[in-house]
Amino acid sequence: MAAGAAAAALAFLNQESRARAGGVGGLRVPAPVTMDSFFFGCELSGHTRSFTFKVEEEEDTEHMLALNMLCLTEGAKDECNVVEVVARDHDNQEIAVPVANLRLSCQPMLSLDDFQLQPPVTFRLKSGSGPVRITGRHRIVCVNNDLSEESEDDESEEGEVKLCGILPAKKHRGRP
């Protein structure tokens, strides 16, 4: 499932980069896309009731937080621990949604199967004393639309074979 989501994100971003890239002679050249993934983790408790995950805005870079699991850790009491996520909806309005209700005796952990959120995201321990551990991955997708730098690099490198795009076949009159 995670590989499928990553492939879908890359396919979408590849389409976006093709639509944005100028190309030469009417041919669209896809911009290079790079994807990085880093482990993410935080802990909510009676001492630290909230955690905000935020990133610096960068041009041509998309950040995504994919949550894997929420679990009670050592020292948790048998009480309801409600974890709430505060993020932005499609209208860019702040929205708070409870995503887990963990209890040591019946549900000490919850798998979120790469539940994806776009930063900034705040996690709050709405009730209970925790500690609740939140784990996931921070994904960064970069689209490099600056094709002028690439063409200068290609011209400066000698001995490298340049590949041309595929052109349509020429039509010959009188031949089938």
Disulfide bonds with the S-S distance in Angstrom:
none
